[in-house]
Structure formats: structure tokens, C-alpha cells
Amino acid sequence: NLQNIPVRLELGRELRRVFVPTSDEFCFLDADYSQIELRVLAHIAGDETLIDAFRHQQDIHRLTASQVFHVPFDEVTPLQRSNAKAVNFGIVYGIGSFSLSQDLGITRKEAEQYIAAYFTKYPKIKEYQERMIKEATEQGYVSTIFHRRRAMPELQSGNFVQRSFGERVAMNMPIQGSAADIIKIAMVKVHRALKEGGFRSRLILQVHDELLIETALEEKEAVAKILKENMEQAVALAVPLDVDVHEGQNWLDAK
């Protein structure tokens, strides 16, 4: 199960180094989406501040730090940006003040203030979360932007822990599920383009928001263009999709 190799751990990174192309005539091209879940969140929630930031290619974590900590954009410290990044991604998963305080090593009261400040600056996201919980409770399911459903029996549970879990899923599934749909659409488009173009290169792996191509050296530039264009144009959202492409002689170096 290659999706479970933990790239953030030294052992996982070394394991990735083991995977190499089938011959010297090939290299790996690896393409991954930049912050796709936050981009999907901006699209689904319709939050103007987030949408505008992505359209103008702003550093979204620095922007959030500036908004939440009330400091000028250019004066945000690395620690403030790091904390804002945890808030940005935590919000996607419906994080609460206790979990955020544990992640950042701060008090629960500080975490509550961070989350409250976040929703003050991005009010449409709070509205989106409340709407998803309400719709999921009434309909019995939530769905991605492509109408793929996930049943939500947890919201009918008499158990508080189960209901709380269901609320987090209701907020998160449309985002994470839509991101999963987008990479699948991109995967089909890239595979089709390689096949129709008669390329020797082939798609060999998809991990989360990342596609890996075993690429013939003479096709490298053309395949990189195919990857970037087909992934960025997989779907039309309110914000642009951004893709980074890297090459290497093993899976680690291509990341």
C-alpha cells in the first residue's frame, strides 16, 4: 500500500528512495496540487477573502496569520504563519479548541480565540459548516460538488461522541471528497492524453493529491506540460488550481 508510506518521517522518505524507474531511459515526474482542500473550501463556502487571495496567488497561511493575529501582512513571523497554517487545515477537519491547543502547545482559551478570530475574518466558512450540518441532519447525507454522497447515520446517534464525529464529517466530506474527485478526473485526463499521444510514458501511481509518471527522457517536457495542463484544467472552480511538477531518478527526489 504505497499511499501509506509516511513522507514526513525519515524512514518513509528513505523508503521512497527505493522506488526507481524501470530503466535508465526513464525518470519520474511527480505533480501535486497546491493546497487543493483549501481551494475547494474557498469554492464551496464562497468566501470572498479566501477566493480573492487564491486568485491573486497570495500566501494563504501568511494572510490568515495577518487576519487572525492583527499584524501587517509583511510583518507576520514564521511562528505566526505556522500557527495559522494549523488553523487553516484544522478548520477543514472541523477542529475544536482542545485539539488545536494540543497541536500548537497553547492554552484552550488561546485556541478558542484563534478559531473565533478566524471565523470573524472568514464568516462564509462558518456559515458553510453550519449549513452542512443542518443539511446532513435533514437529508441524511452530504455530497461532494460532483454529487457523490456519504450517508450520515452518525448524526442520528444518541451518543454525543458519535454525533460530534458526524458533525465533523459533514463539514469535511464535501471538501476532502471533492478533492478526491478532482484528482480522479485529472488522472483519467492525463492517462487519456498520454495514450492518445502515443507516449512511452505512463501513469503509475496516485497518492492523495499527487500523480507519478514514469517518463521517457525524450518525452519529459511534453509530459510535464500534459500533467500541469490536465491537472489544472480538470475542473472549473471559483479559484484557480495550482500544480507543481518535479522530476527525479527516484520517487523521493521527484517529490
C-alpha positions as a Markdown table, in Angstrom:
| # | Residue | x | y | z |
|---|---|---|---|---|
| 1 | Asn | 0.0 | 0.0 | 0.0 |
| 2 | Leu | 2.1 | 2.8 | -1.3 |
| 3 | Gln | -0.3 | 5.5 | -0.1 |
| 4 | Asn | 0.7 | 4.7 | 3.5 |
| 5 | Ile | 4.4 | 5.4 | 3.2 |
| 6 | Pro | 4.7 | 8.4 | 5.6 |
| 7 | Val | 6.7 | 11.0 | 3.7 |
| 8 | Arg | 7.0 | 13.3 | 6.8 |
| 9 | Leu | 9.1 | 10.6 | 8.6 |
| 10 | Glu | 12.8 | 9.9 | 7.8 |
| 11 | Leu | 12.0 | 6.2 | 7.4 |
| 12 | Gly | 9.2 | 7.0 | 4.9 |
| 13 | Arg | 11.5 | 9.3 | 2.9 |
| 14 | Glu | 14.2 | 6.6 | 2.7 |
| 15 | Leu | 11.6 | 4.1 | 1.6 |
| 16 | Arg | 10.6 | 6.4 | -1.3 |
| 17 | Arg | 14.2 | 6.4 | -2.4 |
| 18 | Val | 13.9 | 2.7 | -3.1 |
| 19 | Phe | 11.4 | 3.2 | -6.0 |
| 20 | Val | 13.1 | 3.9 | -9.3 |
| 21 | Pro | 12.2 | 3.8 | -13.0 |
| 22 | Thr | 12.4 | 0.5 | -14.9 |
| 23 | Ser | 15.5 | 1.6 | -16.8 |
| 24 | Asp | 17.9 | 4.5 | -17.4 |
| 25 | Glu | 15.7 | 5.6 | -20.4 |
| 26 | Phe | 13.1 | 6.9 | -17.9 |
| 27 | Cys | 12.8 | 9.3 | -15.0 |
| 28 | Phe | 10.0 | 10.1 | -12.7 |
| 29 | Leu | 7.8 | 13.2 | -13.0 |
| 30 | Asp | 5.7 | 13.9 | -9.9 |
| 31 | Ala | 2.9 | 16.5 | -10.0 |
| 32 | Asp | 0.8 | 17.6 | -7.0 |
| 33 | Tyr | -1.9 | 20.1 | -6.3 |
| 34 | Ser | -1.1 | 23.1 | -4.1 |
| 35 | Gln | -3.5 | 23.4 | -1.1 |
| 36 | Ile | -6.3 | 21.8 | -3.0 |
| 37 | Glu | -8.5 | 21.3 | 0.0 |
| 38 | Leu | -8.3 | 25.0 | 1.0 |
| 39 | Arg | -9.1 | 25.9 | -2.6 |
| 40 | Val | -12.1 | 23.6 | -2.6 |
| 41 | Leu | -13.2 | 25.1 | 0.7 |
| 42 | Ala | -13.0 | 28.6 | -0.8 |
| 43 | His | -15.1 | 27.5 | -3.7 |
| 44 | Ile | -17.8 | 25.7 | -1.8 |
| 45 | Ala | -18.1 | 28.3 | 1.0 |
| 46 | Gly | -17.9 | 31.2 | -1.4 |
| 47 | Asp | -15.7 | 33.2 | 1.0 |
| 48 | Glu | -14.6 | 36.3 | -0.9 |
| 49 | Thr | -11.5 | 36.9 | 1.2 |
| 50 | Leu | -10.2 | 33.3 | 0.5 |
| 51 | Ile | -11.2 | 33.4 | -3.2 |
| 52 | Asp | -9.5 | 36.7 | -3.7 |
| 53 | Ala | -6.3 | 35.5 | -2.0 |
| 54 | Phe | -6.1 | 32.4 | -4.2 |
| 55 | Arg | -6.9 | 34.4 | -7.4 |
| 56 | His | -4.0 | 36.8 | -6.6 |
| 57 | Gln | -1.6 | 34.0 | -5.6 |
| 58 | Gln | -1.2 | 35.3 | -2.0 |
| 59 | Asp | 0.4 | 33.2 | 0.7 |
| 60 | Ile | -2.8 | 31.9 | 2.3 |
| 61 | His | -1.2 | 31.0 | 5.6 |
| 62 | Arg | 0.5 | 34.4 | 5.9 |
| 63 | Leu | -2.8 | 36.1 | 5.1 |
| 64 | Thr | -4.6 | 34.1 | 7.8 |
| 65 | Ala | -1.9 | 34.9 | 10.3 |
| 66 | Ser | -2.2 | 38.6 | 9.4 |
| 67 | Gln | -6.0 | 38.5 | 9.8 |
| 68 | Val | -6.1 | 36.4 | 13.0 |
| 69 | Phe | -3.2 | 37.9 | 14.8 |
| 70 | His | -3.9 | 41.5 | 13.7 |
| 71 | Val | -0.5 | 42.2 | 12.3 |
| 72 | Pro | 0.5 | 43.7 | 8.9 |
| 73 | Phe | 0.9 | 41.0 | 6.1 |
| 74 | Asp | 4.6 | 41.7 | 5.7 |
| 75 | Glu | 5.3 | 41.6 | 9.5 |
| 76 | Val | 4.0 | 38.0 | 10.1 |
| 77 | Thr | 6.6 | 35.9 | 11.9 |
| 78 | Pro | 7.4 | 32.3 | 10.9 |
| 79 | Leu | 5.7 | 31.1 | 14.1 |
| 80 | Gln | 2.5 | 33.0 | 13.4 |
| 81 | Arg | 2.4 | 31.7 | 9.9 |
| 82 | Ser | 3.0 | 28.1 | 11.2 |
| 83 | Asn | 0.2 | 28.5 | 13.7 |
| 84 | Ala | -2.1 | 30.0 | 11.1 |
| 85 | Lys | -1.4 | 27.0 | 8.8 |
| 86 | Ala | -2.5 | 24.7 | 11.6 |
| 87 | Val | -5.7 | 26.7 | 11.9 |
| 88 | Asn | -6.3 | 26.7 | 8.2 |
| 89 | Phe | -6.0 | 23.0 | 7.8 |
| 90 | Gly | -7.7 | 22.3 | 11.1 |
| 91 | Ile | -10.8 | 24.2 | 10.1 |
| 92 | Val | -11.1 | 21.9 | 7.1 |
| 93 | Tyr | -11.4 | 19.0 | 9.5 |
| 94 | Gly | -13.8 | 20.8 | 11.9 |
| 95 | Ile | -11.1 | 21.1 | 14.6 |
| 96 | Gly | -12.1 | 22.1 | 18.1 |
| 97 | Ser | -10.3 | 24.3 | 20.6 |
| 98 | Phe | -9.0 | 21.4 | 22.6 |
| 99 | Ser | -7.4 | 19.6 | 19.6 |
| 100 | Leu | -5.9 | 22.9 | 18.3 |
| 101 | Ser | -4.5 | 23.7 | 21.7 |
| 102 | Gln | -2.8 | 20.3 | 21.7 |
| 103 | Asp | -1.4 | 20.8 | 18.2 |
| 104 | Leu | 0.0 | 24.2 | 18.9 |
| 105 | Gly | 1.0 | 23.8 | 22.5 |
| 106 | Ile | -1.2 | 26.7 | 23.7 |
| 107 | Thr | -4.0 | 27.0 | 26.2 |
| 108 | Arg | -7.5 | 26.1 | 25.2 |
| 109 | Lys | -8.6 | 29.7 | 25.7 |
| 110 | Glu | -6.0 | 30.9 | 23.2 |
| 111 | Ala | -7.1 | 28.2 | 20.8 |
| 112 | Glu | -10.7 | 29.4 | 21.2 |
| 113 | Gln | -9.6 | 33.0 | 20.4 |
| 114 | Tyr | -7.7 | 31.8 | 17.3 |
| 115 | Ile | -10.8 | 30.0 | 16.0 |
| 116 | Ala | -13.1 | 32.9 | 16.8 |
| 117 | Ala | -10.8 | 35.3 | 15.1 |
| 118 | Tyr | -10.6 | 33.0 | 12.1 |
| 119 | Phe | -14.4 | 32.9 | 11.7 |
| 120 | Thr | -14.6 | 36.7 | 12.1 |
| 121 | Lys | -12.3 | 37.1 | 9.1 |
| 122 | Tyr | -13.8 | 34.3 | 7.1 |
| 123 | Pro | -17.5 | 34.4 | 8.0 |
| 124 | Lys | -18.7 | 32.4 | 5.0 |
| 125 | Ile | -16.8 | 29.4 | 6.2 |
| 126 | Lys | -18.6 | 29.3 | 9.5 |
| 127 | Glu | -21.9 | 29.7 | 7.5 |
| 128 | Tyr | -20.8 | 26.8 | 5.3 |
| 129 | Gln | -20.1 | 24.5 | 8.2 |
| 130 | Glu | -23.4 | 25.2 | 9.9 |
| 131 | Arg | -25.3 | 24.7 | 6.6 |
| 132 | Met | -23.6 | 21.4 | 6.0 |
| 133 | Ile | -24.5 | 20.0 | 9.5 |
| 134 | Lys | -28.1 | 21.2 | 9.0 |
| 135 | Glu | -28.4 | 19.7 | 5.5 |
| 136 | Ala | -26.8 | 16.4 | 6.6 |
| 137 | Thr | -29.2 | 16.1 | 9.5 |
| 138 | Glu | -32.2 | 16.8 | 7.4 |
| 139 | Gln | -31.2 | 14.8 | 4.3 |
| 140 | Gly | -29.3 | 12.0 | 6.0 |
| 141 | Tyr | -26.2 | 12.5 | 3.7 |
| 142 | Val | -23.7 | 15.0 | 2.5 |
| 143 | Ser | -22.2 | 15.1 | -1.0 |
| 144 | Thr | -19.2 | 16.4 | -3.0 |
| 145 | Ile | -19.5 | 19.1 | -5.7 |
| 146 | Phe | -19.8 | 16.2 | -8.1 |
| 147 | His | -22.8 | 14.8 | -6.2 |
| 148 | Arg | -21.0 | 11.8 | -4.7 |
| 149 | Arg | -22.8 | 11.0 | -1.4 |
| 150 | Arg | -21.8 | 9.9 | 2.0 |
| 151 | Ala | -24.6 | 8.7 | 4.3 |
| 152 | Met | -24.6 | 10.4 | 7.8 |
| 153 | Pro | -26.3 | 8.0 | 10.3 |
| 154 | Glu | -23.9 | 9.3 | 13.0 |
| 155 | Leu | -26.0 | 12.5 | 13.2 |
| 156 | Gln | -29.0 | 10.5 | 14.5 |
| 157 | Ser | -27.0 | 8.7 | 17.2 |
| 158 | Gly | -27.9 | 9.1 | 20.8 |
| 159 | Asn | -24.2 | 9.1 | 21.6 |
| 160 | Phe | -22.7 | 12.6 | 21.9 |
| 161 | Val | -19.3 | 11.5 | 20.7 |
| 162 | Gln | -20.8 | 9.8 | 17.7 |
| 163 | Arg | -22.8 | 12.9 | 16.8 |
| 164 | Ser | -19.8 | 15.2 | 17.2 |
| 165 | Phe | -17.9 | 12.9 | 14.9 |
| 166 | Gly | -20.7 | 13.1 | 12.4 |
| 167 | Glu | -20.7 | 16.9 | 12.5 |
| 168 | Arg | -17.0 | 17.0 | 11.7 |
| 169 | Val | -17.5 | 14.5 | 8.8 |
| 170 | Ala | -20.4 | 16.6 | 7.5 |
| 171 | Met | -18.2 | 19.7 | 7.4 |
| 172 | Asn | -15.2 | 17.8 | 5.9 |
| 173 | Met | -16.5 | 15.2 | 3.5 |
| 174 | Pro | -17.7 | 17.7 | 0.8 |
| 175 | Ile | -14.2 | 19.3 | 0.8 |
| 176 | Gln | -12.0 | 16.2 | 1.1 |
| 177 | Gly | -14.4 | 14.2 | -1.1 |
| 178 | Ser | -14.4 | 16.8 | -3.8 |
| 179 | Ala | -10.6 | 17.0 | -3.7 |
| 180 | Ala | -10.5 | 13.2 | -4.2 |
| 181 | Asp | -13.0 | 13.5 | -7.1 |
| 182 | Ile | -10.8 | 16.2 | -8.8 |
| 183 | Ile | -7.6 | 14.0 | -8.7 |
| 184 | Lys | -9.5 | 11.1 | -10.2 |
| 185 | Ile | -10.8 | 13.3 | -13.0 |
| 186 | Ala | -7.2 | 14.6 | -13.6 |
| 187 | Met | -5.9 | 11.1 | -13.5 |
| 188 | Val | -8.3 | 10.0 | -16.3 |
| 189 | Lys | -7.4 | 13.1 | -18.4 |
| 190 | Val | -3.7 | 12.6 | -18.0 |
| 191 | His | -3.9 | 8.8 | -18.8 |
| 192 | Arg | -6.0 | 9.6 | -21.9 |
| 193 | Ala | -3.7 | 12.3 | -23.1 |
| 194 | Leu | -0.7 | 10.0 | -22.8 |
| 195 | Lys | -2.5 | 7.2 | -24.6 |
| 196 | Glu | -3.8 | 9.3 | -27.4 |
| 197 | Gly | -0.4 | 11.0 | -27.9 |
| 198 | Gly | 1.3 | 7.6 | -28.3 |
| 199 | Phe | 3.7 | 8.3 | -25.5 |
| 200 | Arg | 6.0 | 5.7 | -23.9 |
| 201 | Ser | 5.5 | 7.4 | -20.6 |
| 202 | Arg | 2.8 | 6.0 | -18.3 |
| 203 | Leu | 0.9 | 6.9 | -15.2 |
| 204 | Ile | 2.0 | 4.5 | -12.4 |
| 205 | Leu | 0.7 | 5.9 | -9.1 |
| 206 | Gln | -1.7 | 8.3 | -7.5 |
| 207 | Val | -1.3 | 9.3 | -3.8 |
| 208 | His | -3.8 | 11.8 | -2.4 |
| 209 | Asp | -3.2 | 14.9 | -4.4 |
| 210 | Glu | -0.2 | 13.6 | -6.3 |
| 211 | Leu | 0.3 | 11.8 | -9.7 |
| 212 | Leu | 3.5 | 10.0 | -10.5 |
| 213 | Ile | 4.5 | 9.3 | -14.2 |
| 214 | Glu | 7.3 | 7.1 | -15.3 |
| 215 | Thr | 8.5 | 9.3 | -18.1 |
| 216 | Ala | 10.7 | 8.6 | -21.1 |
| 217 | Leu | 13.6 | 11.1 | -21.0 |
| 218 | Glu | 12.9 | 12.4 | -24.6 |
| 219 | Glu | 9.2 | 13.0 | -23.6 |
| 220 | Lys | 10.0 | 14.8 | -20.4 |
| 221 | Glu | 9.0 | 18.4 | -21.4 |
| 222 | Ala | 5.9 | 17.3 | -23.3 |
| 223 | Val | 4.7 | 15.1 | -20.4 |
| 224 | Ala | 5.3 | 17.8 | -17.8 |
| 225 | Lys | 3.1 | 20.1 | -19.9 |
| 226 | Ile | 0.4 | 17.4 | -20.2 |
| 227 | Leu | 0.5 | 16.9 | -16.4 |
| 228 | Lys | 0.2 | 20.5 | -15.5 |
| 229 | Glu | -2.4 | 21.5 | -18.0 |
| 230 | Asn | -4.7 | 18.5 | -17.4 |
| 231 | Met | -4.5 | 18.7 | -13.7 |
| 232 | Glu | -5.0 | 22.5 | -13.5 |
| 233 | Gln | -7.9 | 22.2 | -16.0 |
| 234 | Ala | -9.5 | 19.1 | -14.5 |
| 235 | Val | -12.4 | 21.2 | -13.2 |
| 236 | Ala | -13.5 | 24.8 | -13.1 |
| 237 | Leu | -13.7 | 26.3 | -9.6 |
| 238 | Ala | -14.1 | 29.8 | -8.3 |
| 239 | Val | -10.3 | 29.8 | -7.7 |
| 240 | Pro | -7.5 | 28.5 | -9.9 |
| 241 | Leu | -6.0 | 25.1 | -9.3 |
| 242 | Asp | -2.2 | 25.3 | -9.0 |
| 243 | Val | 0.1 | 22.3 | -9.8 |
| 244 | Asp | 3.8 | 21.8 | -9.1 |
| 245 | Val | 5.8 | 19.4 | -11.2 |
| 246 | His | 9.1 | 17.9 | -10.1 |
| 247 | Glu | 11.5 | 15.3 | -11.6 |
| 248 | Gly | 13.9 | 12.8 | -10.2 |
| 249 | Gln | 15.6 | 9.5 | -10.6 |
| 250 | Asn | 13.7 | 8.0 | -7.7 |
| 251 | Trp | 10.3 | 8.7 | -6.0 |
| 252 | Leu | 11.8 | 10.8 | -3.2 |
| 253 | Asp | 13.9 | 13.1 | -5.4 |
| 254 | Ala | 10.8 | 13.6 | -7.7 |
| 255 | Lys | 8.7 | 14.9 | -4.8 |
